[in-house]
Amino acid sequence: MRRFLVPLACAALIPFQAQAQSGLTLERALEAALKQNPTLKASGHELEAHEGAIRQAGLSPNPTLGLSAEDTRAATRTTQLTLSQTIELGGKRSARVDLAQRERAVAAMDLETVRADVRATTIQAFFEVLIAQERVEVAQQSLEIAASGAQAASRRVTAGKVSPIEETRARVAESTARIELRLAQADLAAAQRSLSAVIGDAQGAIGPVDGRPDALPSLPDSATLTSRLENAPSLRRAQMDVLRAEAAFNLERARAVPDITVGLGAQRAPDVGRTQPLISVSIPLPLFDRNQGAQLQAHRKREAAQALAQAQAERLRAEVLQAMDQLQARTEEIALLQREVLPGAQTAYDAARRGFELGKFSFLDVLDAQRTFLQARGQYFVALSQAHRLSADLDRRLGAPDARP
């Protein structure tokens, strides 16, 4: 009997702890993601493209060179050569530059938003791999426990001490543990592929990761949360949209001012016998089109951007507070599991094991206690996974904190 119980007890009494790995750390994963992530690279190129838009917006209109001839016969042909230049009035060029700069500021905020998303996704994917590794280890321990139990039950059936039903139950438990191990290995492979994708590893050669799955970040206090809410990428992006809409309105208002076109040239007529200078000045008369429709459109878009910025601030605050409440609940759940549930499940298993030794309990009681203990550890992993997911979501919404433990 002791030959069966000793390996069973040793396997079940192994406490949950992060195993030392010589693999990828969170810091290295973040460094690789911020350097290699394709989406982040694309956003960086989009930002650089706006430099060309700013340069283009500051250019003046090109001059126009014109050549005209009246009549095709040389004796009576009148030839004109003119060079005209449009002079922009109303501050159109400065308004275009301002709008292009606002567009660049929005692109910069988009880049910051993508960077926060990549960082949060990397953290979440990293801890998913870390927790999946621990699940595989737990599944392997469960299989070892179940296999030892099946062998011991087989020996006791052969000795005629227990019913063959006990061996059947033990074999079923072993098969179930084997299935759980295979599923845990598949989940680990999927988590590794997700981490590989976010850090931009084209080969997908993510091996073991190094870290502690129970290393949860501390919850921000009220002052820190308020500061991070005010500087959240999505909120700042909405505020940049308002400034961009304001710049677009100023440009449409500047376009309502007519431009002057000045021309200089020369005319050669055979009947006159000399070259005559030409000077022209033209300006559109804003009788019908004063760009009033475009100004109204830009004005309404500015109001819409202001309303959306206000809605974004309210929505962001509600979502962050909801995520904070959920993270607090998960943190308390993890603490309760560590403090009471896991030790209680371990104690129940020890009691069932000792009762089996004394002949007071059946092997089924030992299996039930073992199952309860493993389920408690499974619940612990789920709570850890949810807590890291919620924490990453907060970072995604609020931007990267100053420090993460």
Buried (B, 14 or more C-beta within 10 A) or exposed (E): EEEBBEBBBEBBEEEBEBEEBEBBBBEBBBEBBBEBBEBBEEBBEBBEEBEEBBEEBEEEEEEEEEEEEEEEEEEEEBBBBBBBBBEBEBBBBBBBBBBBBBBBBBBBBBBBBBBBBBBBBBBBBBBBBBBBBBBBBBBBBBBBBBBBBBBBBBBBBEEEEBBEEBBEBBBEBBEBBBEBBEEBBEBBBEBBBBBBBBBBBEEEEBEBBBBEBBBBBEEBEEEBBEBBBEEBBBBBBBBBBBBBBBBBBBBBBBBBBBBEBBBBBEBBBEEEEEEEEBEEEEEEEEEEEEBEEBBEEBBEBBEEBBEBBEEBBEEBBEBBEEBBEBBEBBBEBBEEBBEEBBEBBBEBBBBBBEBBBEEEBBBBBBBBBBBBBBEBBBBBBBBBBBBBBBBBBBBBBBBBBEEBE
